[in-house]
């Protein structure tokens, strides 16, 4: 996954994530996935990303940052996110480390 993403203020942002280990997909079927977007690592929560497992057996899910959330961001602002995986045994893991950085830009066409 690319580590830097651009978000257009007031637009939806959708992207796909594939989770692998040693090149092999991780089965995500029984794993809960969460995504929080913050102003800095361990900072203030700005919004929650919408995670949808699209092909969990092959480690694939999509994430949506809805325009209702991105409209409150500021151009040239940096925001940060990662994913928290909660396994059936209750253990948790955040991925990736360090978190992903997003740059916010303004729209050109209204």
Order of alpha helices (4+ residues) and beta strands (2+ residues): beta-beta-beta-beta-beta-beta-beta-beta-alpha-beta-beta
